Amino acid sequence: MTENAATATRTADLLVDIFREVLGLPDLTEDTDFYEAGGDSLTAFQITGHLEQVIGAEVPVSLVFAYPTPRDLAEVVDTDYGRA
C-alpha cells in the first residue's frame, strides 16, 4: 500500500467513526451516503466540527454535501489539508 493510500484509509476510518457517532449508525461503512443515512445540514456541521478538532483546520461544511461518503470526503481532506 502506498503512503497516500494508507493515509486515505486512515482518514476514511476516522470519518467513518465520525459519521457513525453523529448519525447514530454503528453499521455505517466508508461507502454509506450521507443523505441516504439521514444526514442534514445540522449533522453536516457536526461532522466538520469533529473533523476540524482532529486535523486542526477549518473544513467547509459544503464538502460533506459535495462528497457525501466517508471515502470520498477522505480523499478531499487528504488532498486539500494534507492529513497524515
N, C-alpha and C positions, 0 to 999 in steps of 0.2 A: 504494500500500500504506500502510495506517495505521501509526502508530508502534507500536501494540500488536501488530499482525500482524507487523511487521518484527521486533520483539523476540521474539515467539513463534517465528518462523522461525529466528532466531539461536540461541535456546535449544534448539530441536529439533535443529538442526545439531550443536550441542555434545553433546547427548545421543546422537545417532546415533553420533558419534565415540567417546563413552564406551562405549556398548553394543557397538560393533564391537570395541573393544580388549578389553573384559572378556570378552565371549562368544566372541571369536576368529572373528568372521564378517564379513569385509570387504564382503560384499554386502548387509548389513543395511540396511533403509530406515526412514523415520520411522514406518511402519505395521507394522513387524515386532513381533509379540507376544513379550514377554519369555519367557513359558512355552514357547511353541512353538519358540523359538530355543534351548531347553535351559537356561534360567535357573533358578537355585535360590537358597536363602537366602544362600549364600556370595557368589554373583555379585551379588545384590541389595545386599549390604553393600559390595561393591567399587564398584558403580555410585554409591551415595550417597556413599561416601568420595571418589571422584574429583570428583563434583559439588560437594561441600562445599568442596574445595580451590579450586575456581574461583569459586564465588559467595560464599564466606566465611560461610555459615550452615549450621547443622545441619539436615539433611534426613532426616526419619524414613524408615527402610527400608520401612515399610508403604506408603509412596506408590508404590514400584516395583511392589508387588503389586496395589495398587488401580488404578493407571494404568499398565498394562504395555507401552504403546508409547512410543517417544520423543516422538511428537507429543502424546499425552495427558498424559504426565508434564511436558512443557514448559509446557503451559497452566497446570497446577497450580503449578509452580515460579514462573512469571511472576506469577501471581495472589497466591500466598502469600508470595513472597520478593522481589517487585519487581525481578526480573532485568532489567538494561538491556543 
